[in-house]
């Protein structure tokens, strides 16, 4: 005899909605389902996944499983909820954009800091994609899905600078291949903490999601985790306390410059996620602390700007190159350090000797 309560649970289960679904590939080794999902779901802790399993919200091949279930090749793993996923509709919005170039194939913009590139995780309006949809009604859709039409690369929310967007299907494929083949030319300018030892150099290290903090990326020296990443850097200005560097990307990994510079021992200035929002170099004097506070206020984001971008035009085959000036907030920080070190040169030398 079926217990009425069990029957009720079964009826509710029929009303569940699939929010995320993943199929284990043929080469999949037996792996706990919570670890399996942890590798796929961004910004989601393993404990949260385990709680979802405890609530019967994780299904494998249509059946609820506990978090210690071992996923095997061919398994269909899904997270289900009682309510349907939020439906996303791209509604064009008139957003002020600094357009450097526009034709029927590509749109090149100078992205302002604070602008999110595409919808998701609480940003369902006011993104770059919404502004681009206002400019071009039929932005092409790539493998990333409809939430990122036209985007073949992206900049972090608080990174400013040059971006290219595809305005036609042919351009989408052409540009995506250029980024994949690493034939684009990308130069960034960053303000980093400390006095970078070498005038120029190359940072090589696999980058993947941190095992300690899933909101961060990290360098894996053994190369067993993450993806191959290469950053070339060159010192532009030295102020003892901070250094202005030019970075040229050979690869394009998430947070690449921010992670590689931290790995080198020089986190980006005011980079909250990677520890650069604290005084990492300098004196303990109140005057200096106030000076840094004023610099943080002048540039309330990590100091990184995509200065230039070169690519082959998908229609003409010609090399296109676009540049943008360092934005005002970063320029103000550089000017403040120029003035401060001019009158406090001895302070720098003493600090360097410590």
Residue, then its C-alpha position, 0 to 999 in steps of 0.5 A: x500500500x502506498x503511503x499518502x505522504x509518499x504519493x504526495x511527494x511523487x506528485x510534487x516531483x513530477x512538477x520539478x523543473x530542470x535548471x542545469x543538466x550535464x551528461x558525463x562523457x565516455x572517459x568520465x572516471x567514477x566521481x562523487x556527484x557533488x564534485x562532478x557538479x562543482x566542476x561545472x557550476x560557477x559561483x556555487x559552493x560544494x556545501x550548497x550542492x550537497x544541501x541540494x542533494x539532501x533536499x532531493x534536488x539532484x537527479x541522475x538519469x531521472x532519479x534523486x541521488x545523495x551527494x556521495x553517488x558516483x557519476x559514471x560515463x553516460x549519466x545525465x546529471x541534473x539539478x531540479x527545483x520546484x520553480x521554473x528557471x528565470x526566463x531571460x529575454x534580451x530587451x534592447x536598452x539605450x546605454x551610452x557606449x563609446x564607439x571607436x568603430x562600427x560597420x556592418x560586420x564589427x563594432x569596436x567599443x571602449x568599454x567603461x569600468x563598471x559595465x557588465x558584459x553579459x546578463x547573469x547572476x543578478x545582472x539581467x539588465x543594463x549590460x553591454x549586450x543590452x546596449x549592443x542589441x539596441x545598436x544592432x537588432x540581429x546580433x549573431x549568437x555563438x556557442x555561448x548561447x543567446x545570453x551573449x550575442x555578438x561577444x567573442x571575448x569579454x572584459x571583467x566588469x571593472x576592467x575598461x578598454x577596447x573590445x570588438x563585437x561581431x555584428x554578423x554571423x560570418x564575423x562571429x565565426x571569423x573573430x572567434x577563430x582569431x581569438x582561439x588561434x591567438x592571432x589577435x594583439x591585445x595590450x593592457x596597462x595596469x597599476x600593480x603593487x610594489x616595485x617589479x624587479x625586472x624591466x620586462x618578462x613573461x609569466x607562464x602558469x596554468x590558470x584555473x578556479x581556485x581550490x580554496x576560493x571558488x570566486x578566485x582563479x589561481x595559478x597551478x604550477x604543476x600544470x595538472x589543473x587549469x589551462x595554459x596561460x602566458x602573459x608578457x609584461x613590460x615596466x612603463x613607470x616605477x614609483x617604488x610603492x607601485x609600478x605601471x606595467x604594460x601586459x600583452x596577452x598570449x592567451x585569454x584566461x579568466x582574470x589572467x592578468x590579475x592572477x598572473x601579477x598576483x602570482x608574481x607578487x604584485x597584485x593589481x592596485x585596488x583589486x578587492x578580489x585578489x587582495x590589492x585593496x589593502x596597503x601592500x607596500x609603503x610606510x605605516x605613517x598616517x600621511x601615507x595611509x591617507x594618501x592611499x585612501x585618496x588613491x583608492x577613492x580616485x580609482x574605486x576598482x582594480x586598475x586595469x585597462x585594455x589599451x589596444x586591440x588588433x585583429x583581422x577584419x572578417x570581411x576585408x582581411x585587413x589588419x585593424x588596430x584600435x587604441x584608447x587612452x588610459x581612463x581618468x581614474x587610473x591617470x589620477x592615481x598615476x599623477x598622485x604617485x608622481x607628485x607623492x614620490x617627487x616630494x617623498x623620494x627618501x621615504x621610498x628608499x627607506x621603505x625599499x631597504x626594509 
